């Protein structure tokens, strides 16, 4: 994944999301940008434009993957 655009993990900062974020952050060789919308929602519009409707979600090459789907994006807008 490192030669492509980084994957982006959007989450709301709950304990479950932070655990997922920590897993991505500590995985060697992964190129993942981690965005905590609960702490700073300035990139929430970007997440919505990418197709994110639920948090946490991982966006890879323009495709949205929901992870442990539990929170609507509106929660951080």
mmCIF file of the N, C-alpha and C atoms, coordinates in Angstrom:
data_MODEL
# 
_entry.id   MODEL 
# 
loop_
_atom_site.group_PDB 
_atom_site.id 
_atom_site.type_symbol 
_atom_site.label_atom_id 
_atom_site.label_alt_id 
_atom_site.label_comp_id 
_atom_site.label_asym_id 
_atom_site.label_entity_id 
_atom_site.label_seq_id 
_atom_site.pdbx_PDB_ins_code 
_atom_site.Cartn_x 
_atom_site.Cartn_y 
_atom_site.Cartn_z 
_atom_site.occupancy 
_atom_site.B_iso_or_equiv 
_atom_site.pdbx_formal_charge 
_atom_site.auth_seq_id 
_atom_site.auth_comp_id 
_atom_site.auth_asym_id 
_atom_site.auth_atom_id 
_atom_site.pdbx_PDB_model_num 
ATOM 1   N N  . UNK A 1 1  ? 0.814   -1.186 0.000  1.00 0.00 ? 1  UNK A N  1 
ATOM 2   C CA . UNK A 1 1  ? 0.000   0.000  0.000  1.00 0.00 ? 1  UNK A CA 1 
ATOM 3   C C  . UNK A 1 1  ? 0.865   1.261  0.000  1.00 0.00 ? 1  UNK A C  1 
ATOM 4   N N  . UNK A 1 2  ? 2.108   1.177  0.335  1.00 0.00 ? 2  UNK A N  1 
ATOM 5   C CA . UNK A 1 2  ? 2.936   2.352  0.511  1.00 0.00 ? 2  UNK A CA 1 
ATOM 6   C C  . UNK A 1 2  ? 3.211   3.108  -0.778 1.00 0.00 ? 2  UNK A C  1 
ATOM 7   N N  . UNK A 1 3  ? 3.139   2.479  -1.953 1.00 0.00 ? 3  UNK A N  1 
ATOM 8   C CA . UNK A 1 3  ? 3.398   3.175  -3.201 1.00 0.00 ? 3  UNK A CA 1 
ATOM 9   C C  . UNK A 1 3  ? 2.163   3.917  -3.703 1.00 0.00 ? 3  UNK A C  1 
ATOM 10  N N  . UNK A 1 4  ? 1.027   3.670  -3.129 1.00 0.00 ? 4  UNK A N  1 
ATOM 11  C CA . UNK A 1 4  ? -0.214  4.313  -3.522 1.00 0.00 ? 4  UNK A CA 1 
ATOM 12  C C  . UNK A 1 4  ? -0.526  5.434  -2.537 1.00 0.00 ? 4  UNK A C  1 
ATOM 13  N N  . UNK A 1 5  ? -1.656  6.094  -2.803 1.00 0.00 ? 5  UNK A N  1 
ATOM 14  C CA . UNK A 1 5  ? -2.113  7.095  -1.851 1.00 0.00 ? 5  UNK A CA 1 
ATOM 15  C C  . UNK A 1 5  ? -2.328  6.413  -0.512 1.00 0.00 ? 5  UNK A C  1 
ATOM 16  N N  . UNK A 1 6  ? -2.115  7.132  0.573  1.00 0.00 ? 6  UNK A N  1 
ATOM 17  C CA . UNK A 1 6  ? -2.355  6.490  1.864  1.00 0.00 ? 6  UNK A CA 1 
ATOM 18  C C  . UNK A 1 6  ? -3.827  6.181  2.057  1.00 0.00 ? 6  UNK A C  1 
ATOM 19  N N  . UNK A 1 7  ? -4.086  5.115  2.754  1.00 0.00 ? 7  UNK A N  1 
ATOM 20  C CA . UNK A 1 7  ? -5.448  4.838  3.196  1.00 0.00 ? 7  UNK A CA 1 
ATOM 21  C C  . UNK A 1 7  ? -5.753  5.851  4.290  1.00 0.00 ? 7  UNK A C  1 
ATOM 22  N N  . UNK A 1 8  ? -7.018  6.167  4.464  1.00 0.00 ? 8  UNK A N  1 
ATOM 23  C CA . UNK A 1 8  ? -7.404  7.115  5.509  1.00 0.00 ? 8  UNK A CA 1 
ATOM 24  C C  . UNK A 1 8  ? -8.428  6.452  6.416  1.00 0.00 ? 8  UNK A C  1 
ATOM 25  N N  . UNK A 1 9  ? -8.125  6.425  7.697  1.00 0.00 ? 9  UNK A N  1 
ATOM 26  C CA . UNK A 1 9  ? -9.053  5.923  8.703  1.00 0.00 ? 9  UNK A CA 1 
ATOM 27  C C  . UNK A 1 9  ? -9.728  7.118  9.358  1.00 0.00 ? 9  UNK A C  1 
ATOM 28  N N  . UNK A 1 10 ? -11.040 7.221  9.186  1.00 0.00 ? 10 UNK A N  1 
ATOM 29  C CA . UNK A 1 10 ? -11.835 8.253  9.852  1.00 0.00 ? 10 UNK A CA 1 
ATOM 30  C C  . UNK A 1 10 ? -12.532 7.599  11.038 1.00 0.00 ? 10 UNK A C  1 
ATOM 31  N N  . UNK A 1 11 ? -12.441 8.224  12.203 1.00 0.00 ? 11 UNK A N  1 
ATOM 32  C CA . UNK A 1 11 ? -13.109 7.672  13.386 1.00 0.00 ? 11 UNK A CA 1 
ATOM 33  C C  . UNK A 1 11 ? -13.542 8.798  14.306 1.00 0.00 ? 11 UNK A C  1 
ATOM 34  N N  . UNK A 1 12 ? -14.310 8.431  15.346 1.00 0.00 ? 12 UNK A N  1 
ATOM 35  C CA . UNK A 1 12 ? -14.863 9.460  16.235 1.00 0.00 ? 12 UNK A CA 1 
ATOM 36  C C  . UNK A 1 12 ? -14.185 9.546  17.599 1.00 0.00 ? 12 UNK A C  1 
ATOM 37  N N  . UNK A 1 13 ? -13.146 8.759  17.813 1.00 0.00 ? 13 UNK A N  1 
ATOM 38  C CA . UNK A 1 13 ? -12.388 8.869  19.054 1.00 0.00 ? 13 UNK A CA 1 
ATOM 39  C C  . UNK A 1 13 ? -12.884 8.029  20.211 1.00 0.00 ? 13 UNK A C  1 
ATOM 40  N N  . UNK A 1 14 ? -13.887 7.177  19.981 1.00 0.00 ? 14 UNK A N  1 
ATOM 41  C CA . UNK A 1 14 ? -14.346 6.310  21.073 1.00 0.00 ? 14 UNK A CA 1 
ATOM 42  C C  . UNK A 1 14 ? -13.266 5.256  21.359 1.00 0.00 ? 14 UNK A C  1 
ATOM 43  N N  . UNK A 1 15 ? -13.419 4.535  22.430 1.00 0.00 ? 15 UNK A N  1 
ATOM 44  C CA . UNK A 1 15 ? -12.412 3.541  22.824 1.00 0.00 ? 15 UNK A CA 1 
ATOM 45  C C  . UNK A 1 15 ? -12.211 2.482  21.741 1.00 0.00 ? 15 UNK A C  1 
ATOM 46  N N  . UNK A 1 16 ? -13.288 2.026  21.135 1.00 0.00 ? 16 UNK A N  1 
ATOM 47  C CA . UNK A 1 16 ? -13.186 1.029  20.076 1.00 0.00 ? 16 UNK A CA 1 
ATOM 48  C C  . UNK A 1 16 ? -12.405 1.586  18.884 1.00 0.00 ? 16 UNK A C  1 
ATOM 49  N N  . UNK A 1 17 ? -12.735 2.810  18.492 1.00 0.00 ? 17 UNK A N  1 
ATOM 50  C CA . UNK A 1 17 ? -12.044 3.447  17.366 1.00 0.00 ? 17 UNK A CA 1 
ATOM 51  C C  . UNK A 1 17 ? -10.569 3.676  17.671 1.00 0.00 ? 17 UNK A C  1 
ATOM 52  N N  . UNK A 1 18 ? -10.273 4.091  18.887 1.00 0.00 ? 18 UNK A N  1 
ATOM 53  C CA . UNK A 1 18 ? -8.875  4.320  19.255 1.00 0.00 ? 18 UNK A CA 1 
ATOM 54  C C  . UNK A 1 18 ? -8.074  3.027  19.216 1.00 0.00 ? 18 UNK A C  1 
ATOM 55  N N  . UNK A 1 19 ? -8.700  1.924  19.586 1.00 0.00 ? 19 UNK A N  1 
ATOM 56  C CA . UNK A 1 19 ? -8.040  0.628  19.513 1.00 0.00 ? 19 UNK A CA 1 
ATOM 57  C C  . UNK A 1 19 ? -7.740  0.259  18.057 1.00 0.00 ? 19 UNK A C  1 
ATOM 58  N N  . UNK A 1 20 ? -8.700  0.485  17.178 1.00 0.00 ? 20 UNK A N  1 
ATOM 59  C CA . UNK A 1 20 ? -8.499  0.222  15.748 1.00 0.00 ? 20 UNK A CA 1 
ATOM 60  C C  . UNK A 1 20 ? -7.395  1.125  15.210 1.00 0.00 ? 20 UNK A C  1 
ATOM 61  N N  . UNK A 1 21 ? -7.429  2.404  15.562 1.00 0.00 ? 21 UNK A N  1 
ATOM 62  C CA . UNK A 1 21 ? -6.410  3.351  15.108 1.00 0.00 ? 21 UNK A CA 1 
ATOM 63  C C  . UNK A 1 21 ? -5.028  2.929  15.584 1.00 0.00 ? 21 UNK A C  1 
ATOM 64  N N  . UNK A 1 22 ? -4.924  2.501  16.836 1.00 0.00 ? 22 UNK A N  1 
ATOM 65  C CA . UNK A 1 22 ? -3.633  2.043  17.369 1.00 0.00 ? 22 UNK A CA 1 
ATOM 66  C C  . UNK A 1 22 ? -3.115  0.836  16.592 1.00 0.00 ? 22 UNK A C  1 
ATOM 67  N N  . UNK A 1 23 ? -4.018  -0.060 16.209 1.00 0.00 ? 23 UNK A N  1 
ATOM 68  C CA . UNK A 1 23 ? -3.610  -1.240 15.439 1.00 0.00 ? 23 UNK A CA 1 
ATOM 69  C C  . UNK A 1 23 ? -3.028  -0.838 14.095 1.00 0.00 ? 23 UNK A C  1 
ATOM 70  N N  . UNK A 1 24 ? -3.684  0.109  13.419 1.00 0.00 ? 24 UNK A N  1 
ATOM 71  C CA . UNK A 1 24 ? -3.161  0.580  12.135 1.00 0.00 ? 24 UNK A CA 1 
ATOM 72  C C  . UNK A 1 24 ? -1.849  1.336  12.316 1.00 0.00 ? 24 UNK A C  1 
ATOM 73  N N  . UNK A 1 25 ? -1.782  2.180  13.328 1.00 0.00 ? 25 UNK A N  1 
ATOM 74  C CA . UNK A 1 25 ? -0.594  2.993  13.550 1.00 0.00 ? 25 UNK A CA 1 
ATOM 75  C C  . UNK A 1 25 ? 0.634   2.144  13.874 1.00 0.00 ? 25 UNK A C  1 
ATOM 76  N N  . UNK A 1 26 ? 0.421   1.014  14.520 1.00 0.00 ? 26 UNK A N  1 
ATOM 77  C CA . UNK A 1 26 ? 1.561   0.189  14.927 1.00 0.00 ? 26 UNK A CA 1 
ATOM 78  C C  . UNK A 1 26 ? 1.917   -0.903 13.929 1.00 0.00 ? 26 UNK A C  1 
ATOM 79  N N  . UNK A 1 27 ? 1.166   -1.013 12.831 1.00 0.00 ? 27 UNK A N  1 
ATOM 80  C CA . UNK A 1 27 ? 1.447   -2.052 11.830 1.00 0.00 ? 27 UNK A CA 1 
ATOM 81  C C  . UNK A 1 27 ? 2.551   -1.570 10.896 1.00 0.00 ? 27 UNK A C  1 
ATOM 82  N N  . UNK A 1 28 ? 3.680   -2.271 10.892 1.00 0.00 ? 28 UNK A N  1 
ATOM 83  C CA . UNK A 1 28 ? 4.789   -1.840 10.042 1.00 0.00 ? 28 UNK A CA 1 
ATOM 84  C C  . UNK A 1 28 ? 4.437   -1.950 8.558  1.00 0.00 ? 28 UNK A C  1 
ATOM 85  N N  . UNK A 1 29 ? 4.859   -0.964 7.792  1.00 0.00 ? 29 UNK A N  1 
ATOM 86  C CA . UNK A 1 29 ? 4.679   -0.997 6.352  1.00 0.00 ? 29 UNK A CA 1 
ATOM 87  C C  . UNK A 1 29 ? 3.349   -0.482 5.839  1.00 0.00 ? 29 UNK A C  1 
ATOM 88  N N  . UNK A 1 30 ? 2.423   -0.171 6.729  1.00 0.00 ? 30 UNK A N  1 
ATOM 89  C CA . UNK A 1 30 ? 1.135   0.368  6.283  1.00 0.00 ? 30 UNK A CA 1 
ATOM 90  C C  . UNK A 1 30 ? 1.214   1.881  6.180  1.00 0.00 ? 30 UNK A C  1 
ATOM 91  N N  . UNK A 1 31 ? 0.608   2.416  5.149  1.00 0.00 ? 31 UNK A N  1 
ATOM 92  C CA . UNK A 1 31 ? 0.550   3.857  4.949  1.00 0.00 ? 31 UNK A CA 1 
ATOM 93  C C  . UNK A 1 31 ? -0.891  4.292  5.200  1.00 0.00 ? 31 UNK A C  1 
ATOM 94  N N  . UNK A 1 32 ? -1.212  4.560  6.469  1.00 0.00 ? 32 UNK A N  1 
ATOM 95  C CA . UNK A 1 32 ? -2.576  4.907  6.860  1.00 0.00 ? 32 UNK A CA 1 
ATOM 96  C C  . UNK A 1 32 ? -2.566  6.239  7.601  1.00 0.00 ? 32 UNK A C  1 
ATOM 97  N N  . UNK A 1 33 ? -3.334  7.191  7.080  1.00 0.00 ? 33 UNK A N  1 
ATOM 98  C CA . UNK A 1 33 ? -3.525  8.461  7.774  1.00 0.00 ? 33 UNK A CA 1 
ATOM 99  C C  . UNK A 1 33 ? -4.719  8.278  8.704  1.00 0.00 ? 33 UNK A C  1 
ATOM 100 N N  . UNK A 1 34 ? -4.563  8.652  9.953  1.00 0.00 ? 34 UNK A N  1 
ATOM 101 C CA . UNK A 1 34 ? -5.613  8.446  10.948 1.00 0.00 ? 34 UNK A CA 1 
ATOM 102 C C  . UNK A 1 34 ? -6.213  9.798  11.322 1.00 0.00 ? 34 UNK A C  1 
ATOM 103 N N  . UNK A 1 35 ? -7.523  9.922  11.106 1.00 0.00 ? 35 UNK A N  1 
ATOM 104 C CA . UNK A 1 35 ? -8.230  11.178 11.348 1.00 0.00 ? 35 UNK A CA 1 
ATOM 105 C C  . UNK A 1 35 ? -9.266  10.970 12.448 1.00 0.00 ? 35 UNK A C  1 
ATOM 106 N N  . UNK A 1 36 ? -9.050  11.611 13.589 1.00 0.00 ? 36 UNK A N  1 
ATOM 107 C CA . UNK A 1 36 ? -9.986  11.543 14.710 1.00 0.00 ? 36 UNK A CA 1 
ATOM 108 C C  . UNK A 1 36 ? -10.961 12.716 14.598 1.00 0.00 ? 36 UNK A C  1 
ATOM 109 N N  . UNK A 1 37 ? -12.116 12.456 14.015 1.00 0.00 ? 37 UNK A N  1 
ATOM 110 C CA . UNK A 1 37 ? -13.111 13.504 13.821 1.00 0.00 ? 37 UNK A CA 1 
ATOM 111 C C  . UNK A 1 37 ? -13.779 13.923 15.123 1.00 0.00 ? 37 UNK A C  1 
ATOM 112 N N  . UNK A 1 38 ? -13.695 13.095 16.145 1.00 0.00 ? 38 UNK A N  1 
ATOM 113 C CA . UNK A 1 38 ? -14.235 13.454 17.446 1.00 0.00 ? 38 UNK A CA 1 
ATOM 114 C C  . UNK A 1 38 ? -13.418 14.548 18.109 1.00 0.00 ? 38 UNK A C  1 
ATOM 115 N N  . UNK A 1 39 ? -12.116 14.557 17.853 1.00 0.00 ? 39 UNK A N  1 
ATOM 116 C CA . UNK A 1 39 ? -11.232 15.565 18.430 1.00 0.00 ? 39 UNK A CA 1 
ATOM 117 C C  . UNK A 1 39 ? -11.175 16.826 17.575 1.00 0.00 ? 39 UNK A C  1 
ATOM 118 N N  . UNK A 1 40 ? -11.346 16.666 16.250 1.00 0.00 ? 40 UNK A N  1 
ATOM 119 C CA . UNK A 1 40 ? -11.256 17.790 15.325 1.00 0.00 ? 40 UNK A CA 1 
ATOM 120 C C  . UNK A 1 40 ? -12.068 17.439 14.084 1.00 0.00 ? 40 UNK A C  1 
ATOM 121 N N  . UNK A 1 41 ? -13.218 18.062 13.937 1.00 0.00 ? 41 UNK A N  1 
ATOM 122 C CA . UNK A 1 41 ? -14.122 17.671 12.848 1.00 0.00 ? 41 UNK A CA 1 
ATOM 123 C C  . UNK A 1 41 ? -13.913 18.474 11.567 1.00 0.00 ? 41 UNK A C  1 
ATOM 124 N N  . UNK A 1 42 ? -12.827 19.207 11.447 1.00 0.00 ? 42 UNK A N  1 
ATOM 125 C CA . UNK A 1 42 ? -12.609 20.025 10.254 1.00 0.00 ? 42 UNK A CA 1 
ATOM 126 C C  . UNK A 1 42 ? -12.532 19.210 8.967  1.00 0.00 ? 42 UNK A C  1 
ATOM 127 N N  . UNK A 1 43 ? -12.231 17.925 9.059  1.00 0.00 ? 43 UNK A N  1 
ATOM 128 C CA . UNK A 1 43 ? -12.140 17.097 7.853  1.00 0.00 ? 43 UNK A CA 1 
ATOM 129 C C  . UNK A 1 43 ? -13.369 16.197 7.667  1.00 0.00 ? 43 UNK A C  1 
ATOM 130 N N  . UNK A 1 44 ? -14.423 16.470 8.426  1.00 0.00 ? 44 UNK A N  1 
ATOM 131 C CA . UNK A 1 44 ? -15.652 15.680 8.304  1.00 0.00 ? 44 UNK A CA 1 
ATOM 132 C C  . UNK A 1 44 ? -16.271 15.831 6.924  1.00 0.00 ? 44 UNK A C  1 
ATOM 133 N N  . UNK A 1 45 ? -16.229 17.018 6.358  1.00 0.00 ? 45 UNK A N  1 
ATOM 134 C CA . UNK A 1 45 ? -16.763 17.237 5.014  1.00 0.00 ? 45 UNK A CA 1 
ATOM 135 C C  . UNK A 1 45 ? -16.014 16.414 3.976  1.00 0.00 ? 45 UNK A C  1 
ATOM 136 N N  . UNK A 1 46 ? -14.714 16.303 4.159  1.00 0.00 ? 46 UNK A N  1 
ATOM 137 C CA . UNK A 1 46 ? -13.887 15.471 3.280  1.00 0.00 ? 46 UNK A CA 1 
ATOM 138 C C  . UNK A 1 46 ? -14.313 14.009 3.381  1.00 0.00 ? 46 UNK A C  1 
ATOM 139 N N  . UNK A 1 47 ? -14.584 13.559 4.604  1.00 0.00 ? 47 UNK A N  1 
ATOM 140 C CA . UNK A 1 47 ? -15.017 12.178 4.816  1.00 0.00 ? 47 UNK A CA 1 
ATOM 141 C C  . UNK A 1 47 ? -16.350 11.928 4.118  1.00 0.00 ? 47 UNK A C  1 
ATOM 142 N N  . UNK A 1 48 ? -17.288 12.856 4.274  1.00 0.00 ? 48 UNK A N  1 
ATOM 143 C CA . UNK A 1 48 ? -18.597 12.721 3.629  1.00 0.00 ? 48 UNK A CA 1 
ATOM 144 C C  . UNK A 1 48 ? -18.429 12.693 2.113  1.00 0.00 ? 48 UNK A C  1 
ATOM 145 N N  . UNK A 1 49 ? -17.595 13.579 1.572  1.00 0.00 ? 49 UNK A N  1 
ATOM 146 C CA . UNK A 1 49 ? -17.355 13.624 0.122  1.00 0.00 ? 49 UNK A CA 1 
ATOM 147 C C  . UNK A 1 49 ? -16.745 12.318 -0.391 1.00 0.00 ? 49 UNK A C  1 
ATOM 148 N N  . UNK A 1 50 ? -15.982 11.648 0.456  1.00 0.00 ? 50 UNK A N  1 
ATOM 149 C CA . UNK A 1 50 ? -15.370 10.367 0.072  1.00 0.00 ? 50 UNK A CA 1 
ATOM 150 C C  . UNK A 1 50 ? -16.372 9.218  0.141  1.00 0.00 ? 50 UNK A C  1 
ATOM 151 N N  . UNK A 1 51 ? -17.543 9.471  0.731  1.00 0.00 ? 51 UNK A N  1 
ATOM 152 C CA . UNK A 1 51 ? -18.569 8.440  0.828  1.00 0.00 ? 51 UNK A CA 1 
ATOM 153 C C  . UNK A 1 51 ? -18.729 7.826  2.204  1.00 0.00 ? 51 UNK A C  1 
ATOM 154 N N  . UNK A 1 52 ? -18.036 8.380  3.199  1.00 0.00 ? 52 UNK A N  1 
ATOM 155 C CA . UNK A 1 52 ? -18.144 7.861  4.557  1.00 0.00 ? 52 UNK A CA 1 
ATOM 156 C C  . UNK A 1 52 ? -19.493 8.254  5.143  1.00 0.00 ? 52 UNK A C  1 
ATOM 157 N N  . UNK A 1 53 ? -20.231 7.259  5.605  1.00 0.00 ? 53 UNK A N  1 
ATOM 158 C CA . UNK A 1 53 ? -21.531 7.505  6.244  1.00 0.00 ? 53 UNK A CA 1 
ATOM 159 C C  . UNK A 1 53 ? -21.538 7.036  7.691  1.00 0.00 ? 53 UNK A C  1 
ATOM 160 N N  . UNK A 1 54 ? -20.653 6.106  8.020  1.00 0.00 ? 54 UNK A N  1 
ATOM 161 C CA . UNK A 1 54 ? -20.575 5.543  9.366  1.00 0.00 ? 54 UNK A CA 1 
ATOM 162 C C  . UNK A 1 54 ? -19.114 5.525  9.805  1.00 0.00 ? 54 UNK A C  1 
ATOM 163 N N  . UNK A 1 55 ? -18.925 5.627  11.118 1.00 0.00 ? 55 UNK A N  1 
ATOM 164 C CA . UNK A 1 55 ? -17.577 5.603  11.685 1.00 0.00 ? 55 UNK A CA 1 
ATOM 165 C C  . UNK A 1 55 ? -17.410 4.381  12.555 1.00 0.00 ? 55 UNK A C  1 
ATOM 166 N N  . UNK A 1 56 ? -16.242 3.813  12.607 1.00 0.00 ? 56 UNK A N  1 
ATOM 167 C CA . UNK A 1 56 ? -15.060 4.137  11.823 1.00 0.00 ? 56 UNK A CA 1 
ATOM 168 C C  . UNK A 1 56 ? -15.154 3.568  10.413 1.00 0.00 ? 56 UNK A C  1 
ATOM 169 N N  . UNK A 1 57 ? -14.505 4.250  9.480  1.00 0.00 ? 57 UNK A N  1 
ATOM 170 C CA . UNK A 1 57 ? -14.410 3.779  8.103  1.00 0.00 ? 57 UNK A CA 1 
ATOM 171 C C  . UNK A 1 57 ? -12.997 4.006  7.599  1.00 0.00 ? 57 UNK A C  1 
ATOM 172 N N  . UNK A 1 58 ? -12.581 3.101  6.749  1.00 0.00 ? 58 UNK A N  1 
ATOM 173 C CA . UNK A 1 58 ? -11.273 3.175  6.111  1.00 0.00 ? 58 UNK A CA 1 
ATOM 174 C C  . UNK A 1 58 ? -11.509 3.448  4.634  1.00 0.00 ? 58 UNK A C  1 
ATOM 175 N N  . UNK A 1 59 ? -10.869 4.481  4.098  1.00 0.00 ? 59 UNK A N  1 
ATOM 176 C CA . UNK A 1 59 ? -10.982 4.800  2.673  1.00 0.00 ? 59 UNK A CA 1 
ATOM 177 C C  . UNK A 1 59 ? -9.667  4.409  2.012  1.00 0.00 ? 59 UNK A C  1 
ATOM 178 N N  . UNK A 1 60 ? -9.768  3.490  1.048  1.00 0.00 ? 60 UNK A N  1 
ATOM 179 C CA . UNK A 1 60 ? -8.587  3.011  0.327  1.00 0.00 ? 60 UNK A CA 1 
ATOM 180 C C  . UNK A 1 60 ? -8.839  3.195  -1.161 1.00 0.00 ? 60 UNK A C  1 
ATOM 181 N N  . UNK A 1 61 ? -7.992  4.007  -1.798 1.00 0.00 ? 61 UNK A N  1 
ATOM 182 C CA . UNK A 1 61 ? -8.117  4.260  -3.242 1.00 0.00 ? 61 UNK A CA 1 
ATOM 183 C C  . UNK A 1 61 ? -9.549  4.612  -3.635 1.00 0.00 ? 61 UNK A C  1 
ATOM 184 N N  . UNK A 1 62 ? -10.189 5.450  -2.832 1.00 0.00 ? 62 UNK A N  1 
ATOM 185 C CA . UNK A 1 62 ? -11.526 5.926  -3.142 1.00 0.00 ? 62 UNK A CA 1 
ATOM 186 C C  . UNK A 1 62 ? -12.662 4.998  -2.743 1.00 0.00 ? 62 UNK A C  1 
ATOM 187 N N  . UNK A 1 63 ? -12.338 3.852  -2.176 1.00 0.00 ? 63 UNK A N  1 
ATOM 188 C CA . UNK A 1 63 ? -13.372 2.905  -1.745 1.00 0.00 ? 63 UNK A CA 1 
ATOM 189 C C  . UNK A 1 63 ? -13.503 2.933  -0.232 1.00 0.00 ? 63 UNK A C  1 
ATOM 190 N N  . UNK A 1 64 ? -14.742 2.946  0.251  1.00 0.00 ? 64 UNK A N  1 
ATOM 191 C CA . UNK A 1 64 ? -15.011 3.031  1.684  1.00 0.00 ? 64 UNK A CA 1 
ATOM 192 C C  . UNK A 1 64 ? -15.255 1.635  2.245  1.00 0.00 ? 64 UNK A C  1 
ATOM 193 N N  . UNK A 1 65 ? -14.528 1.328  3.324  1.00 0.00 ? 65 UNK A N  1 
ATOM 194 C CA . UNK A 1 65 ? -14.725 0.077  4.057  1.00 0.00 ? 65 UNK A CA 1 
ATOM 195 C C  . UNK A 1 65 ? -15.153 0.447  5.468  1.00 0.00 ? 65 UNK A C  1 
ATOM 196 N N  . UNK A 1 66 ? -16.308 -0.034 5.890  1.00 0.00 ? 66 UNK A N  1 
ATOM 197 C CA . UNK A 1 66 ? -16.762 0.210  7.263  1.00 0.00 ? 66 UNK A CA 1 
ATOM 198 C C  . UNK A 1 66 ? -16.077 -0.776 8.198  1.00 0.00 ? 66 UNK A C  1 
ATOM 199 N N  . UNK A 1 67 ? -15.653 -0.268 9.341  1.00 0.00 ? 67 UNK A N  1 
ATOM 200 C CA . UNK A 1 67 ? -15.003 -1.087 10.358 1.00 0.00 ? 67 UNK A CA 1 
ATOM 201 C C  . UNK A 1 67 ? -15.784 -0.948 11.655 1.00 0.00 ? 67 UNK A C  1 
ATOM 202 N N  . UNK A 1 68 ? -16.275 -2.035 12.203 1.00 0.00 ? 68 UNK A N  1 
ATOM 203 C CA . UNK A 1 68 ? -16.999 -1.968 13.484 1.00 0.00 ? 68 UNK A CA 1 
ATOM 204 C C  . UNK A 1 68 ? -18.027 -0.837 13.471 1.00 0.00 ? 68 UNK A C  1 
ATOM 205 N N  . UNK A 1 69 ? -18.824 -0.797 12.434 1.00 0.00 ? 69 UNK A N  1 
ATOM 206 C CA . UNK A 1 69 ? -19.831 0.230  12.177 1.00 0.00 ? 69 UNK A CA 1 
ATOM 207 C C  . UNK A 1 69 ? -20.668 0.519  13.428 1.00 0.00 ? 69 UNK A C  1 
ATOM 208 N N  . UNK A 1 70 ? -20.537 1.746  13.965 1.00 0.00 ? 70 UNK A N  1 
ATOM 209 C CA . UNK A 1 70 ? -21.313 2.056  15.165 1.00 0.00 ? 70 UNK A CA 1 
ATOM 210 C C  . UNK A 1 70 ? -21.782 3.494  15.293 1.00 0.00 ? 70 UNK A C  1 
ATOM 211 N N  . UNK A 1 71 ? -21.295 4.398  14.477 1.00 0.00 ? 71 UNK A N  1 
ATOM 212 C CA . UNK A 1 71 ? -21.630 5.802  14.684 1.00 0.00 ? 71 UNK A CA 1 
ATOM 213 C C  . UNK A 1 71 ? -21.878 6.485  13.339 1.00 0.00 ? 71 UNK A C  1 
ATOM 214 N N  . UNK A 1 72 ? -22.984 7.202  13.190 1.00 0.00 ? 72 UNK A N  1 
ATOM 215 C CA . UNK A 1 72 ? -23.212 7.929  11.945 1.00 0.00 ? 72 UNK A CA 1 
ATOM 216 C C  . UNK A 1 72 ? -22.266 9.124  11.832 1.00 0.00 ? 72 UNK A C  1 
ATOM 217 N N  . UNK A 1 73 ? -21.879 9.469  10.617 1.00 0.00 ? 73 UNK A N  1 
ATOM 218 C CA . UNK A 1 73 ? -20.978 10.612 10.401 1.00 0.00 ? 73 UNK A CA 1 
ATOM 219 C C  . UNK A 1 73 ? -21.589 11.900 10.948 1.00 0.00 ? 73 UNK A C  1 
ATOM 220 N N  . UNK A 1 74 ? -22.905 11.987 10.953 1.00 0.00 ? 74 UNK A N  1 
ATOM 221 C CA . UNK A 1 74 ? -23.575 13.194 11.466 1.00 0.00 ? 74 UNK A CA 1 
ATOM 222 C C  . UNK A 1 74 ? -23.203 13.472 12.930 1.00 0.00 ? 74 UNK A C  1 
ATOM 223 N N  . UNK A 1 75 ? -22.765 12.444 13.624 1.00 0.00 ? 75 UNK A N  1 
ATOM 224 C CA . UNK A 1 75 ? -22.346 12.582 15.023 1.00 0.00 ? 75 UNK A CA 1 
ATOM 225 C C  . UNK A 1 75 ? -21.203 13.586 15.183 1.00 0.00 ? 75 UNK A C  1 
ATOM 226 N N  . UNK A 1 76 ? -20.385 13.750 14.133 1.00 0.00 ? 76 UNK A N  1 
ATOM 227 C CA . UNK A 1 76 ? -19.230 14.651 14.232 1.00 0.00 ? 76 UNK A CA 1 
ATOM 228 C C  . UNK A 1 76 ? -19.351 15.889 13.361 1.00 0.00 ? 76 UNK A C  1 
ATOM 229 N N  . UNK A 1 77 ? -20.450 16.033 12.651 1.00 0.00 ? 77 UNK A N  1 
ATOM 230 C CA . UNK A 1 77 ? -20.632 17.213 11.796 1.00 0.00 ? 77 UNK A CA 1 
ATOM 231 C C  . UNK A 1 77 ? -21.032 18.423 12.606 1.00 0.00 ? 77 UNK A C  1 
# 
